[in-house]
Amino acid sequence: MMTTLSKSPVQARSTTVDLALVASFAALVAVCSILPAINVSTFAPITLQTFGVLLAGAVLGARRGVLAVLLWMAVGAIGMPVFAGGKAGLGVFAGPTGGYLVGMVLAVATCGLLVERLARRGRATQPVLVAAAGVPALVVLHVLGIVGLHLRADLSWSAAAAVDVVFVPGDLVKLVATALVAAAVHRAFPALLRRGA
């Protein structure tokens, strides 16, 4: 006789799918972080990391997206070289780019929440709306990145903003790519966010 605490086969399958999605997107963010980068700053290179983070939120929603980003960070914190430039360890969080790492958690949550709202209205298949949902996420990411540079790199606010602004054009391109991919995923799997975000 099954107890009330036992999961039904459907619930167990749902949990398994969620775990697989979280792990897959954590791996995607890691790959996007360590792919060949463009060095434009002494603090961090330009990578596809922001694309992976935004895509996690736009495809998985806030809860699963945050879990994916936290899993990626946990893997990096224990010593796997999955951060930008092949860096690893807890020291990365205390370094000049630590603000960006904090910002990524809030950015994936922000993007995820907004795209979830679009999904409930049947509009997550529209790239323009998904891109619009990613704009506040980018703002959060860059503001916290500037704060981190100011506090950890001993830069003035204007100098920190000048370092950050170099990354903005690339991040806007990544946002467009995120919107196109996420909208296509939601067209193919319309219940993805409504089921388990």
Rosetta blueprint (number, residue, H / E / L):
1 M L
2 M L
3 T L
4 T L
5 L L
6 S L
7 K L
8 S L
9 P H
10 V H
11 Q H
12 A H
13 R H
14 S H
15 T H
16 T H
17 V H
18 D H
19 L H
20 A H
21 L H
22 V H
23 A H
24 S H
25 F H
26 A H
27 A H
28 L H
29 V H
30 A H
31 V H
32 C H
33 S H
34 I H
35 L L
36 P L
37 A L
38 I E
39 N L
40 V L
41 S L
42 T L
43 F L
44 A L
45 P L
46 I E
47 T L
48 L L
49 Q H
50 T H
51 F H
52 G H
53 V H
54 L H
55 L H
56 A H
57 G H
58 A H
59 V H
60 L H
61 G L
62 A H
63 R H
64 R H
65 G H
66 V H
67 L H
68 A H
69 V H
70 L H
71 L H
72 W H
73 M H
74 A H
75 V H
76 G H
77 A H
78 I L
79 G L
80 M L
81 P L
82 V L
83 F L
84 A H
85 G H
86 G H
87 K L
88 A L
89 G L
90 L L
91 G H
92 V H
93 F H
94 A H
95 G L
96 P L
97 T L
98 G H
99 G H
100 Y H
101 L H
102 V H
103 G H
104 M H
105 V H
106 L H
107 A H
108 V H
109 A H
110 T H
111 C H
112 G H
113 L H
114 L H
115 V H
116 E H
117 R H
118 L H
119 A H
120 R H
121 R L
122 G L
123 R L
124 A L
125 T L
126 Q L
127 P H
128 V H
129 L H
130 V H
131 A H
132 A H
133 A H
134 G H
135 V H
136 P H
137 A H
138 L H
139 V H
140 V H
141 L H
142 H H
143 V H
144 L H
145 G H
146 I H
147 V H
148 G H
149 L H
150 H H
151 L H
152 R H
153 A L
154 D L
155 L L
156 S L
157 W H
158 S H
159 A H
160 A H
161 A H
162 A H
163 V H
164 D H
165 V H
166 V L
167 F L
168 V H
169 P H
170 G H
171 D H
172 L H
173 V H
174 K H
175 L H
176 V H
177 A H
178 T H
179 A H
180 L H
181 V H
182 A H
183 A H
184 A H
185 V H
186 H H
187 R H
188 A H
189 F L
190 P L
191 A L
192 L H
193 L H
194 R H
195 R H
196 G H
197 A L
